[in-house]
């Protein structure tokens, strides 16, 4: 699997994502800076977490308007797999590649802990290594992860299987509606999620529950 990592000022999980993709695929990802207007041919584009542009205006709002995001949108339109984690999820929403919005946590506090996730749709490229309804562990670290959508949008994404992950067993850390932790676009190739699967992919992390999200894409790209 060939992959690319998008780098923007303020992101701080890019090295984690680079390490994860290198371990899982056996190949180091290409690093693409924010001012680039083209992305090489890859199987997966990852937008890591952090605080792009200091989270000024709204989280991800400035990053979503950088030249590289136009290139990401073009690749996504051609069917390339895209994953945005935490701030990456916020950027995908601000760029219009996913529906809904991420608001301030209901507690109004930054949350950093492990949560449980239910695999709500195991038929996507990102979840094919899991079983439907499987509960996995995953860490979170965010201040604005409260997913919200208007009633029509919520009905659509729920009805069309676009909710891929839900917080499970009472571990919702932010107040997200319907316990939504991750969603996918209607084409099934753009995934956004608040938890950090790249931080739970090997024994040194305390488990490998997050590995399958990347391994699923790897298997389909092989």
ZIPE-V990318 format. One record per residue. RES is the residue in one letter. PSI is psi in radians with two decimals (* if undefined). Layout:
RES_PSI, RES_PSI
//
This chain:
X_2.27, X_2.35, X_2.87, X_2.52, X_2.28, X_2.24, X_2.32, X_2.65, X_2.27, X_-0.29, X_2.45, X_0.15, X_0.22, X_-0.68, X_-0.63, X_-0.78, X_-0.71, X_-0.78, X_-0.74, X_-0.84, X_-0.60, X_-0.76, X_-0.73, X_-0.71, X_-0.35, X_0.05, X_2.35, X_2.37, X_2.72, X_2.34, X_2.19, X_2.06, X_2.76, X_-0.47, X_-0.10, X_2.54, X_-0.03, X_2.57, X_2.33, X_2.96, X_2.01, X_2.91, X_-0.43, X_2.35, X_2.24, X_2.32, X_1.91, X_3.14, X_3.11, X_-2.53, X_1.18, X_2.26, X_0.56, X_0.24, X_0.51, X_2.80, X_-1.63, X_2.68, X_2.13, X_-0.11, X_-0.75, X_-0.78, X_-0.66, X_-0.30, X_0.18, X_2.66, X_-0.67, X_-0.48, X_-0.45, X_-0.66, X_-0.67, X_-0.77, X_-0.70, X_-0.74, X_-0.74, X_-0.69, X_-0.42, X_0.03, X_0.05, X_2.45, X_2.38, X_2.33, X_2.30, X_2.17, X_2.23, X_-1.91, X_-0.53, X_-0.65, X_-0.79, X_-0.70, X_-0.74, X_-0.65, X_-0.80, X_-0.49, X_-0.08, X_0.24, X_-0.21, X_2.67, X_2.79, X_-2.96, X_2.71, X_2.06, X_3.05, X_2.45, X_2.51, X_-0.52, X_-0.19, X_0.43, X_2.63, X_2.34, X_2.23, X_1.78, X_3.11, X_2.49, X_3.00, X_2.43, X_2.39, X_2.31, X_1.79, X_-0.34, X_1.83, X_0.17, X_0.15, X_2.92, X_-0.45, X_-0.25, X_0.20, X_-0.31, X_-0.09, X_2.92, X_2.70, X_2.25, X_0.00, X_2.48, X_2.19, X_2.81, X_2.62, X_2.44, X_2.65, X_2.71, X_1.60, X_2.85, X_-0.36, X_1.25, X_0.25, X_1.66, X_2.27, X_2.67, X_2.69, X_2.86, X_-0.68, X_-0.79, X_-0.75, X_-0.76, X_-0.70, X_-0.86, X_-0.56, X_-0.76, X_-0.48, X_0.19, X_0.44, X_-0.18, X_2.00, X_-0.66, X_2.46, X_2.57, X_2.36, X_2.83, X_0.68, X_0.40, X_0.21, X_2.01, X_-0.06, X_-0.12, X_0.20, X_2.37, X_2.40, X_0.40, X_0.50, X_2.19, X_-0.38, X_2.45, X_2.85, X_2.73, X_2.98, X_-0.35, X_-0.26, X_0.29, X_0.00, X_2.02, X_2.33, X_2.35, X_2.58, X_-0.74, X_2.84, X_1.49, X_-0.43, X_-0.24, X_0.23, X_1.17, X_-0.01, X_2.92, X_-0.61, X_-0.37, X_-0.16, X_0.15, X_2.97, X_0.51, X_-0.50, X_-0.23, X_-0.64, X_-0.48, X_-0.70, X_-0.62, X_-0.57, X_-0.73, X_-0.69, X_-0.76, X_-0.71, X_-0.40, X_-0.28, X_*
//
